[in-house]
Each structure stands twice: as C-alpha cells, then as structure tokens.
Amino acid sequence: MEFFEVVKKRYSHKAAFDASHPVPEEHLVQIVEAGMAAPSAGNGQSAEFVIVNDRALISRIGEITGSVPLKTAPALIAVVSDPGEGGPGVSSYLEDYAAATENMLLAATALGYSCGWIDGPLRDPAMRATLSELLYIPDDRQLMALVPVGLPAEPGPRRPKKPFNRRASWNRYAVIR
C-alpha cells in the first residue's frame, strides 16, 4: 500500500475484532520494529514493547479495562516507557512513545489490519498498576498505551476529518473556524 493511502486509511478501530484470525508473529515483529524505528529525543529510545498474543491474557486485559477491542483482539501491543531515559531534566518519553505508537498504527494498517490507540483506561492509576502487574512491567517503567491489532469483526466507524483550511494556513495563522 502506498504511504499516503496508508495514512488516509488508518483509523482507530473501536469495535470488535475477529479473534478467529490470529495475527502472525512475523507481522507483530514488523509492527513493533516500525515502532522501534520511530524518532526519539536524543536517540534515547525510551519506548519499549510487550507483544501479547496469548488469548487468555488478552481476554483478562479486556475484562479489566471493559474495552471491546481489547476483549476481542487476537493480539495487542503494550507500549511501555522508561521515564528516566534521556538524562536529568530532558526526558521526552511522552513524545517518544507517541511517535512509536503512530509508526505501529501505520505499519499495522499497511499490513491490512485494523488497530487502535487505547490509553484512556491507563489514566486510572489503579488500572495502570493492575495491568502493569499482569504484564510484569517493572516499577521504573510506565505502561503508556495498549494497541489492539487484528481483522475487524465488523467495520468500525470512521470519524470525518476537518478540511485543510480549518486546520492549516500559509505564512501566518489564518485557520478558518
């Protein structure tokens, strides 16, 4: 798939996945390698990944979060950050994980999968702690996002994007509201 087609086709799948179609390990490796290729501040490479393809573990994560995509995905990737990476006062782990996650979303789309970026449930410290324990994430790391990957069981809704002139302007701010 051509790059700009991938960008336009990517959306956040928020519906059920078809769990009967597993994602091959080689595709999961390709997706994570795309995340690893993302830029990172000072080349700190603070984003780390836990690839989950164990059906029982995925089901448990889905039960804990109450997320339909997480309950039904045949695979998911947990994006973990090392907040201490990058030296004193210069940690850019938020930017690093975001860049890595976007690369993975594009890679999954290019391979023909639907996926999503789920971080809302992780804003609850208790839920983040429970999931971190379940995934054996050390205390000095932070679980940032869960990316379910698979083929959709049903088409997911795609929200329209605002037109170009409502979000971009030339040479000075002149976005039309």
Steps between C-alpha positions, in 0.01 A plus 500: 500500500633846412595721798236771461233234447606339829479836680149564367381144565621484863231552761454408865302177501265512799278202414543125538778307330472159339699296753485194275762657269831514689767752408815311394801557724704629206242776448508591868880521479473727193252724680719529810811557289316793339446637851867449580594694184313809619698810590584549866646798682876476515465147362400397852265233364290507817204313346492125570240244398323193634345292221198307626354217294387273784118487465440452875721797590333722238159397628605585857627844391169556319303402809700735722468797264148431374622583149332309215805523273725373779259216584487376142839578343708202389813696599597817675814696560560674831711813460720557803724799572813553701433845651861525616649460152666805348687641797401735782231749405487403134279193496271499198334168565154634415610616157699180446210267578261707288731487197556126545128434537411695186763308301345174622149612405619580149690172471198296612282684247754438223487128582120501465403504869280726703637634825454768759679710758351436842632704789183626672471211749866547591431847636356325806807428716341187651420353157847588370653326804283191455585467131868572564508220755321265260761575231798488743595860424768615747430789737749728322301474174158643414228331296393768252265343245346178378475441126256223402573356155294272278235470236172670586195286576295791376593824329596765749361851476734754346466855617536768234806723503465877486588653162850633435411869541350438845831367628777650289600837358793650309758743644284616792224362716181533300312180574133533413281398788 
